[in-house]
């Protein structure tokens, strides 16, 4: 079953990911000093950023009018929902900042060039980071999945305070609720 609309998804028809423990080691972890290219054409080193950062990771955003990476994409637990998750962070960006997020970033293993197009198309007010070479993914042992020969990030969100992970949202489901869950946590846990 494939739901073609990127933003209007019947989540009751999509399998929810289970907590496999693959992100349990991240709480309290220090962010390694790795440079990632951002869609604003800057290089971002999360470890060097002061204050509170929110980083939400996802497998890959879809391209309107193009077929899914694999025929059963919607049936892979946690795969579907990258565009709704990203748009929810876009829509709540001002509230996330007001609740104490100094920076907000998206993160995927998709290429910089693809992310630039996607960020412009979705009118994102925050940069998206490309970990195409899997440097941060490997250094932090972020949860991944393999699809069609590609290593993709499993959906999660990190709250980072002065280069240390202070909260992990994993697994994330439904994806379009993730930004609101992060916002609720930020309001309940001021920096």
N, C-alpha and C positions, 0 to 999 in steps of 0.2 A: 504494500500500500504506500503510495507516494502522495503527499500533500504538496501541491505545486506552489501555493502561495508562501513566500518566504516569511511573512509576518503574521498571517492569520493561521494558526496551527491548532488543531484539536489535540491537546496534550493527552487526552484519555486514550488516544489511538497510538501513542508513541511509548515505547518501553522506557521506564525510568531506570537510570543507572543505580547500582547498589554500592554501598560504601564497602569497598574492597580493602580499605586500610592503606591504600597507596599514597595518601597524603598525610598520614599520621605523623610522620617524621618532620614535617615542615614547621609545625608550631614551635616558635622560639629560635628557629634557624636564622643564621646570619646570611644576608644576601651577598653572593660573591661579586667581586668587582669586574663585571662583564659589560662591555659596551654593546648596545643594541641600537640598530637604526630605526628611527621613528618616522612616521608619515609626515612630520613637519620638516623633514630632512636634517634633523639633528641626530646626534649620537647621545643616547641616554644610558647612564650608569646608575642603576637603581640603588646600588650600595653607597653612592655619593650624595644621594638626595636627603636633605634634612626634613624633618617633620614626618607627617603621615601621608603615605601613598596608598592608593588602591589600585591593584592590578588584577584585571579579570582575564582569564585565559579561556580559549575555546579552540575546537578542532579546526574549523575553517568556515568562513562565511561563503554563502552561495552567490552565484552570479545569475542575475535575472536572464531568463531565456536560455540558459544552458542546463544540460542534464546534470544530475547528481554524480558525484565521484564514482559511486557504485550503485547498482540498481536497488539494493536493499538499504541504502543510507538511513532512511527513516527508522528502520528496525534495529539499528545498532544502538544499544542503550547509551544515551548521552551524546550522540552524534548530532541529531537534529536540534536546531534552535540557536545557532550562532548569530544570525542576523537579528532575531528578536531580543537576544541577550544584549547585543551591542546597542541596539536602538533604545532599550530600556536605560542603559547607562547614559546614553545621549540625552534622553528625556529627563533624567533625574540629575544631570551634571551639576546644575546650580545648587540643588539641595545637598548633594554630596559634598561640594565645596563648602557650603554654609555649615555643614555638620562636622567639618574639620579635615576633610581630605585636601591636603595641599596640592597633590597631583592625582590624576586619574589616568590610567593607561589600559588599553586593550593589549593582548599578547597572543600571538599565534605563530605557528611555524610556516605560515604562508610567506611568499616572497614580498619584499619591500614594494616592488612595482605593483603587484596585485593589491596590496594594502592601501597604497596611495589612491588608486582608483576607487576602492571601496569606501575609504574615508571621505572622499569628495562626494561620492554618490549618496552616502548616508548623512552627509552634513555633520560630521562628528566634531564636537568642540574640544576634543582631547586627542592626543597622538596614540597611534597603535604601533606597537613594537614588533619587529620581525625577529624571530629566533630561528630563521631558516636553517642556520648551521647547527642548531640544537645546543649551543654553548650553555645557555642558562638552563635549559631543560635537563641536560646531563649533569651540570654542576649541582643543581638542587634535587636531582632525581625526581623531577615532576612526573606525575602520572601521564602516561601516553597510551595511544592505541595505534595499531598498524592497519592501514586501509589502502588497498591498491598500491602497495609498495611504498607508501608514505608514512612517516612518523608524525602523528598529530597529537596535540595536547588534549588531555581530557579536560572537560570544563571544570573550572574552579575559580575562586577569587581569593586574593590575599590582601590583608591589611598589613602594611609594613610601616613600622615606626622606627625612624632613624636606622635604617638598614637591617632591621630584625623583624621577622614575621611574628606579628602579635595575634593574628587570627586567620583561620583558614575556613573557607566555605567549600565543602566537598563532601559528597557529590552535590551538584547543583541541578535541581529539577523542581518545577519547570524553569527553563532558562530565562524566560521573560520576567520572572519574579526575583532573580538574583540581585539586581540593582536595588530594589526595594528592601530586600533582606540586609544588604550591606548598609544601606542608609539607616535602617532601624538599629543595627549594631553600632554604627558610628554615633548615633544620638544617645544610645545607652552607655557608651564607653568613650567619653570625651578624651582627647589626647592630653 
